Amino acid sequence: MKKLKLQNEVFKMFVANYKEWLDILGYAETTVYNLPNHLQEFFYYLEQNNIKTIHQITTKIIKEYYQELKQRANERQSGSLSKSYLNKHQQALKKFSDYLKQHNAQSRLSVHLKSEKQPTEEKLNILTQNEIKELFEATGLSHSEPRFRLRDKAILTILYSCGLRRNEAVHLDLSDIYFDKERVFVRKGKNYKERFIPINRKNAEILEDYIYEGRPEFYQSNLSEALFVNKNGTRMQGMSFANRLKVIVEATNNKNIVEKHITLHILRHSIATHLLQKEVPLESIKTFLGHTSLESTQIYTHLLKLIENE
């Protein structure tokens, strides 16, 4: 179904904040993309029925919306929407209910819908500091060629130590690394602000080793402005970063790490949690991560409690 435009500014705000919340929690990219879209469909339904606020939503309204969904024809295939797709709509509403609870919203959403089949719940995985150390050590075994090993280590430094989003790492240029100021410049993107990220001497040395020893060994790398280049000398893309992380994880030969199904975002998620464990002020973490609001960063305090209670 094509994306529906909302008119209600409050609903728009909820969709945007919900998406950021899912992103911060480390859910898969498809989940971060799809669930807010499903929530937007629900809000569109509310607008069409002249419902303007969250506290007007009743269990009856949710069930009526869901029944309408079940009767909707699948635009891509003949017949109705798949059970899996319907479950994703349920998940979107249930997760939104969790979002409201965690943010102490005055309004609550009671979602009492029976799953079409038992959905697989995504487990949030956070790497321990020892596991991060193992990943860095594994870059020494991640490839037979030194240039790739140096690049792998630099990738971990940017994604974990600097906490960059995948898209931010993809668009880094050589000129964005300020060794004299020990800073990495992250330029403005669609959903985030430009900022400077501090790097310590150890991380600076890892980047220097890659830039001055590893990177020149890649074909025609001198013709590219990109910090991270592939074997053809062109800018590495997101999937290439994900593939290299998978290789690094496997190189640890640690079953516990492998079974965590680590994603690029979990590296960013892990550094934020580790900073909080070290009692770094939330405001500083907010700036470090490039969050637009402190409310987004406060999610980590909730997650830290979950970790400590495990």
N, C-alpha and C positions, 0 to 999 in steps of 0.2 A: 504494500500500500504506500502511495506517495506521501511524503512528509506534509503534514497539515499545519497551516499557519495559525498561531494563537493570537487573539486580540487582548486577552486579559494579562496585564503586566505582572500581576502576582503569580499567575500560573507560569508565565515565562521565566520568572525568577526561580521558581521551584524547580523547573526542568534543568536550568543551568546549574544550580547549586547541587541538585541530585546527581548530575553527571560528574561534577567535580568530586563529590563525596565518594562515588563508586571508583573513580580514578585513583583517589588517594588511598582507598582501601586495598588497591592492588588487584582488582578484578581484571579478567582478560579484556583485551581491547574490544572484542566483539560484544562483550557484555556491557562495557562502558558506552558503547555506541548504541546498542539495541534497546536496552532497558529505558533510557530517557526518551527514546522515540516512542516506545509503547506507552509510557506515562503521558507523553504529549498527545497521543491518540485519545487517551482517557480524558484528558483536560478538554480536548476539542469536543468530545461527546458532552461534557458538562456545559460548555459554552452553548452548544446547540440546544441544550435543555434549560438554558437560563439559570444555571447554577454558577455563582460568581465567587464563592469562598470555600475554603476547605471544610469549615465547620458545618456547611450545608450538606456535606456528603454523608449519606446513610448507607447501612448495609444493603438496604433494598435497592438503592441507586447503583451500587457496585454490581449486584447480582443482575440487574436489568441490563447494564452495560455488557456484562460477560455473556449473557444470553444473546445479545445482539451480535457479539463477536462470533459466537458459535454458529450463528445463522449466516454470517457473511461468506460470500463465495471467495474462494482463493483466486486472486488475480493472475497467478502464474500457472496454476494447474486447475483442471476441472474438479469441481467438488468443493467441499468446505475447507476451512483452515485446518492444518494438521494439529494433532494433539500436542506435539512438541512446541509448536508456535503458540498455541493457547496457554501452555504452561509458562512460556516466557512472559506472556502478558500478566499471568498471575504473579510470577516472580517479580515483575516490575512494580506491581501494586504492593506486594508484601514487603519488598525492600524499601519502598517509599514510606511505608508505615514504620519500618525500623528507623529510617532517616528522621522522621518526625519525632519519634520517641527520644532519639539520641540528642536532638537539638532542642529538647524541652519545649517543643511547640505546644501551644495551648490546645490546638486541635489534634484529634487522634483519628486514625483511619482503621476501621475494623474490617479486615478482609477475611471473610469466611467462605472460601471457595474450595471445592474438592478438586484436587489435582487430577488431570486426565490420565496421568501416569506419574509414578514417583520421579520427581525431577532430581537430577544430580546436583547437589549443593557444592558450590565452589569453596574450597578450603583456602583460607588466607594463610600464606606461608611467609614467615619472616626469617631471614638468615641471622644466625648468631654471629658475633664478632669473630669467633674461632672459625666458623664456616667461611666467612669472608676471607680470612687469612688463607684458608685452604684453596679458595678460588684463585687468589693471587699467585700462590705457589704453583698451582696447576698450569699456569700460563707457560711455565718452563717445559711443559710436556705437551702443550696443545697443538704443536705443529713441528714438522721436521726442519722447517726453515726459520732461522732467527728473525727475519723481518716480520713474519706472521706472529711469532711469539711476543715480540716487542709491541706490535700493534694490539694484540689481545690484552696485554697488561695495561696499555694506555686506554683502551676501551673501558676496562673495569674502573680505572681511575676517574674517567669522565662520568660514567654512569653511577658508580657508587660513591667515590670520595667527593665528587662535585655535585652529585644528586641530580644530574640533568635528565630531562625527559628524552625519550627516544628521538623525537623530531628535532629537539634542540641539539642533540649530539650529531645528528645527520647534517645539520646546517652549520656546524662549526667550521670556521676557516683557520688557516695557519695564523692569520693576523689577529685572531681573537685570543691568542695565548700571549699574555704579557708576563714574561719571565722576570723582568726587572721589578715589576710591581707585585709579583706573585698573585696574579689574578687571571681568571678566565672570563671573557666577555660573552654573555648570552644575549643574542639580539632578540628583539621583540618578535613574537609570533602571533598567531591568530587568537590564542586563548591565554597568553602569558606576557608578562612585562620583560623588558630588557633589564639586565642586572649584571653585576660583577660577582663572581664566586672566588673566594680566597683559596689558594692552594699552598700547602706547606712545602718545605724543601724536598721532602721525600717524594711527594707526588710530582713536583716540578721536575725532578730527576728522571722519573719514569717517562714523562712526556718528552723531555729532552732526548732521552735514549731513542725513543720512537722517531721523533722528528729529524734528528741528525744522523741516526744510524740505520733505523729500519725503513722509514718512509722513502728515502732516496733509492732504495732497492726495488721499489715497485715501478713497473713500466710507465714511462712518461709522467711520473708523478710531479715533475717540475712544471708541467703545463697546467696543473690543477691548483686552485686556491683552497680546496677542501683539506681539512685536517686529516680525515680518515679516507684513504683511497683504497680501491680494490685492486686486484691483480692486473687490471687493464689500465690503471692509473686514473680512473674516474671516481667521483664521489660515491662512497659506500651508502647504501640505502638501508632502511629499517630492517628488512628481512635478513640482510647480511649480518647486521649486528646480532639479531636473534640467533642466527645459525652459529655464529662464533661463540656466543654464550653457551649454547648447547654443547659445543665441542669442549669448552673449558670445564663445564660441569662434569661431563663424562670423564675428563682427564683427572679429576679428583679421585676417581675410583672409590668414592664414598657413597655407599648405598643410601644413607640418610639424606644427603644433599641431592642425589639424583631423583629420589622419590618425591622431593618437594616441588618438582616441575617448575624450576625457577624461570621467571620471565624478566625481561629488561626492567619492567616497572618495579619488580620486587627489590631490585638493587636500590632504587631511589627510595622505596618504602622503608628498606632496612636502615639506610643511613639516617633517615629522619627519626626512626625509632631509637637508634643508637645515640643520637644527639640528645634526645629527650632523657634517655637513661643516664647520660652524663650531666643532666640538669642544665643544659643549654636553654636560655629563655625562649619561650614560644615565639616572641616577636622576632628574634634572631633566626629561628628556624623558618618562620614565615618568609622572611627576606631571602634566605638561602634557597628555599624551594621555589620562590617566585609565585607564591599564592596571592590571590587578590584580596583575600580576607583572612583575619585571624581565626574566624570560625572554622575555616577549612583545616587549618593547622591543628586546632584543638582536638580533631578526630584522633590524633596520635595519642593523646592522653588516655582516651577510652581504650585504644588498642593495647597500650602498654599495660593497663590493668588486666586485660584479657591474658596477655603473655604471662604476667606475674602470677595469675591464678591457675595457670595450666599445671 
